[in-house]
Amino acid sequence: MKLLIVDDQLSLHRYLDKVMDWTDLGIADVKHAYDGEEAIDMIETLRPNLMIMDIHMPLLDGIESLKRIQHLDEIPRTIILSAYDQFSYAREALRLQVSQYLLKPVDAGLLRDALSELIHQSKTEAKQWVQAELERTLYSEQLEGDSLIKFQNGLALLSIQRFAIVTFEGISSSENKYSALLQEHSAMRIDCVMCCNNRKEQQVVLVGGGEELTSRHLRELSEAVIEKVTVTTAPCTLTVGISSIAQAQDAASLPQLIAESARAVRASATETISKLQDAVWRIKRYVESEIHEDLTLQSVADRFEIDKYQLSRAFKQEFGINYWAYVTQVRMKKAAELLVATNWKNINIAEHTGFLDESHFCRAFKKYFGVTPKEYRTSPIRPN
């Protein structure tokens, strides 16, 4: 954030530099001008984001200086200082889109509050610029000309030195604001701007930060977000793709970063599907060999370190039968075999096939086959 102080009194410049903590406010560059004409030259060359300007100055006063910069594409958010509480000055200042009007002698607290408000407004507007260009680039797959300049200016206003693209796929942004979740889990200061790719049901987040922003940090952040979302939102699979990190001066690389992130999402989704398929086949074999164990969905999901909703959905997709229906099928077929091939009592068969007690086993058996275990054992024609 760049600030220009315009006042013909050297004492004011010294006073402000002494009492104001510019760095704490987020102002990295403070310049000084001592009359209106010098101010106009510096505004055109330096393009400050903020300006503190006295109304009464030699050569060119504050109001006239403001009139002469109205043609610029971007006019700094301005705080006018005046020793006169006159309505005519205030009215003219408002007409020239001055943001604040403060009386001299300057109250440091009031000035600090006014600057903080203007900085907040500037950052809010910068996020809107970045979001607009992110969304435009997402669909046009290019960033150039005025769009590139606006994007660069937005990054600069947000003090973003490095940025990357993180794409989430699987859970609607109406349920989760991934930009807020990433910022919530980050130990360092980051700025996140999100937009939605409705064509692919993806949420694309630009994550910006300082030089300490690393790929490792982005991976850890994304994993924390996935863990939180998948615990609170079910049933659903969430995949994420993280691009490489670019410097702010390489803002034109935004389309490439978006493409990188999209490819990473596809690769992640393919890997997730492969792992799920492998897991459900191992679970199927486990059910068939360990029918006496606790085979509830949650118990098996915990044993194989897989989300129970993912397990349920993947099992049905792979084998065409619900998980618990398959467990019941395996247990009932084994129980039927034991009734015919052995003289075991019902209580022994119940224990061997994973039922809590004999009565539970008998009820389940009749519900499945339509006859009691005793009727099944003695009948010459047995139902399948």
N, C-alpha and C positions, 0 to 999 in steps of 0.2 A: 504494500500500500504506500503510495507517494503523496506527500503533503507539501503545499506551497504556502508560505506565510508572507503576506504582503502588507507592509506598514512602513511609514516613513520614520518612525521612531525606533532607533536602535535598541533603546531600553526595553521595548516590548519584546523584541526578538530574544534578547538575553533572558528576560523574565520567563518567557515560555519555555525556552530550552532548559531553564533551571528547575521549574516546578512541574513540568510535564514529563512523564515517563513514556516516550514515544514507542519504545520497543514493547512495553507492556500493552499498549493499545493496539499493537499490530502494525505500526507504521515503521517501515524499514528505511525510508528515504525522506529527509526533511530538507527543503530548499528555502531560500530567503530572497525576497525582492523588496525594494525600498521605494518604489513608486509605481504608478499604474502602467506606464509604458514598458518598463522592465518586466512587469508581471505578464503583460500580453506576450512578449517575446518568449518568456520562460514557459508559459502555458502551451504555446504552439510547438515548442521543441521538446519539452519534458513530459507533456501530457499527464499532469498530476491527477490523482483520483479525488483528492480533497484540497480545499483552499480556505485559509483564514485571511480575510481581507478587510482593511480599514476603509471607511467611506471617504474621509477627508485626507487627501494626499496631494502633494504638488504635482505639476505637469498634467496629471490625469487622475481624477478621483475614482473611487471604487465603483460607483454606479456606471460611469462612462466606460470604465475598463470592462465591466461585465457586458455592456451593450456590444462592445467590439469583438467579443468572443462568441456571440450567439450563433455564428455561422458554423462553428466547429461541430463535428459529428458527436463528440463526447465532451460535455462541459463538466468540469469538476464540481462535486457537491460542495457548496460554499457556505461558510459562516461569516456573516458580516459583523464587523465591530464598529461601534459608533459611540461618540461621547454625547450624542444628542438623541433624546427620546422623542423623535418627531415622526408623526404619522406619515408624512409625505415620503420620508426615507424608507420607512417600513413598507409602504405601499409599492414604491418603485422596486424595492428589493424582491418583493413577492412576485411582481410582474416578470422579473428576470430569473425566476425559479431559484432564488436563494433559499437554502434549506433552513438556516437558523439566523436570528438577529439578536446579537448580544450587546449589552452596553458596557462601555468602559467606566471605571477601571475593570479589567478582566478578572472575573471570579474563576479561579482555576478549576474548582469543582464543577461549576456550570459548563465550562468549556470542555472538560473531560467527558461529561455526560453527553454533551452535544456531539462531540467527535465519535463517541462510542455508538450513538444512534446512527450516525451517518455511515460508519464502518459496517454496522449490521445491515443497513439498507444496501450498501455496495456489495456485500458478500451474498446477500439474498438474490440480488440482480445477477451477480456473476454465476451463481448456481443455475439460475434460469437460462443464462446464455449457454453454459456448458451442457445442460440437459437438452436444450433445443438442438444444438449442434450434434450431440451424441445420437439423438433420435433421428435427425436428418441423415447422418452418416450411416446409421444402421440400415436404412432403406436404400440410400443412394450409393453406398459403398465408396464414397469419395469425399474428400474434405479439401477445399481450395478456395482461393479468392477471399471474399469478405467473410465467408464462413470460417475459414482458417484463422483469420485475424481475430474474429470474435471469440473463437475457442481459445486462442492464445491469451487474449486479454482476460478471459474468465479464469484461466489457470493462474495467471499472474495475480489477479485480485484475491484469489483464494490462497495465495502463497504456496501453490503446489509446485514442487520441484521435480517430482517423479510421479508417474501414474501407470496404472495397469487396468485391464478389463477383466472382470470376474462375471461369468454367466451362470445363472442357476436355471435348472430345468426340472419341472416335475410338480411344483406346488405353486398355485396362483399367487401373484403379488397382492391380490385383494385380501389374502389371508396373512401374508407376511411381507413386511417392508425390509428387503434384504439390505438396503443401504443403512437403515437404522440399526439393524442387527449387527452388521459388520462394525459400525462405529461403537456400538455398545460393548463389544467383546475386545476392542483394540486397546492395548495399554498405552499406545502412542497416539498423538493427534493425527487424525486422518479426515479427509473430506470425501464423502461418497455421494454420487449422483446416479440415480437409477431411472431407467425407462424400460418399457415392455416391448418385446418383439412378439406381437400378437399372431404373426404368421406361424411362429414356431413354438408358441407358448413358453417363451423364455423371458427371464428378467435379467437385463444387462446392467451391470453396475460399474461405473468408473470409480476406482479407488485412487485417491491422490494423497501424497504426503511429502515429507522431507527426504533428505538423503538416507535416513535410517529405514525407509520402506524397502523391504527385501522380499524375494520370492518365498523364502521360508516363513516370513511373517504372514504373507497372504495365504499360504497353505494352512497354517495354524488357525488363522481367523476363519477361513472357509470351513474347516473341519468343526470348529466350535459352533458355527451357525448351523451346519448340517445336523449336528448332534441335538441342538436345541429344537430345531424345526421338526425333525423326525420323531422326537419324543412327544411333542405337543400336537402334532398333526398326523392323523392316521386315517386310512391306510394309504401310503404313498411312497414312491421312491424319488429321492432328490439327488440329482447329479450336478456337478459343478465343473466348470472349465476356467482355468486361469491363464492369462496371456503372459508374455514376458513383460518386463518393466521398461518404460521409455522415459527419457528426460523431457522436461517441459518444453525445452527448445526444439525437440523433435515432435511437436504436436501433430505434424502432418502424418505421422505414423498411426494415427487413430484407426483408420480403416483396416490396417494390417493387424493391429491388436485385437480388434473385434473379430476378425476372421480366425486368428489364432485361438481365441477363447472359444469360439463356436466349434472348431475342430477338436479342441480338448474336451468339450462337453460330449461330443459324439463318441470319442474314444473312451471316455469315462463310462458312458451309458452302455457301450458294448462290453466293457470289462465287467460292469456290474451284472449284466444279464448272464454272462458266462459264469461268473462266480455263483450266482443264484442257481443256475442250472446244475452246476456241480454239487452245490449244497443239497438241493432237494433229492438228487439221486442218492447221495450218501445217507440222507434222512430216511428215504424209502427202504434202503437196505437195513438200516438200524431198526426201523419199525418191524420188519419181517423177522429179524433175528432176536430181538429183545422185547417180545410182546408182553412179558411179565413186568417190565419196568414202567415207571410213570411216563406216559406218552402224551400228556396234555400238551397243547400247542405251546404254551408259555415255557414249560419245562424243556421241551425239545429245542425250542428257539434259543433258550439260554445255553444249553449244552453245545449247540453248534454256532453260537455267537452270531445270530441273525435276528433281525427284527421280526416279531411274530406275524405282523401284517404282511410283510414281504414274503415270509414263508408261506402263509396261507394262499396268497395270490399266485406266487410262483408255482406252488405244488399243483394248484388247479389248472394253471396254464400248461404245465408240462405233462400231467397225467390225465386230465379231464375228469377228475374226481376231487371233491373236497378232502382236505387233510384228515379231518376226524372221521369222515365216512370211510376212508381207506383204512384207518386204524381199526375201526369197528369191523370192517370186512375181514381183515387179516385175523383178528381175534376170534371172530365167529367161525371162520373156516377151520382154524386150528382146534377150537372147542369141539366142532362137529367131528373132526378126525379122531380126537381123543375119546369121544363118546362111543364111537364105533370100534376103535382098535384096542381100547383098554377097558378095564372094569373099574377105573377110577371113580371115586365119588365126586359129586358136583363141587364140593368144597375144594377138592384137590385140583380139579380142572379150572375152577375160578381163580385160584392162586397162580396157576401156571400161565393163565392167559391175561393176567393183569387186572382182575376185578377185585373190588374192595372186600366183598363177602359173597356168600352163596346166593342170597336173595337178590342181590344186584345182578349177579351173573344170570340167574334164571329169568329175571324180567327182561334183560337185554336179549337173551337167547330167543325167548318167545316173540319178542317184538321183531327180531330179524328174520326168523324162520317161520313164525306163525304157529309153532308147536313148542311144548315144553321139552327140556333136555331128556326127560324120561320117555316121552312119546317119540322123540327123535331116535333114541337108542333102540327102542322095541319095534319101531315101525319097519316093515319090509320095504316100503317105498318112502324115501326120504326127500324132503324139499331141498332145492339148491339154495 
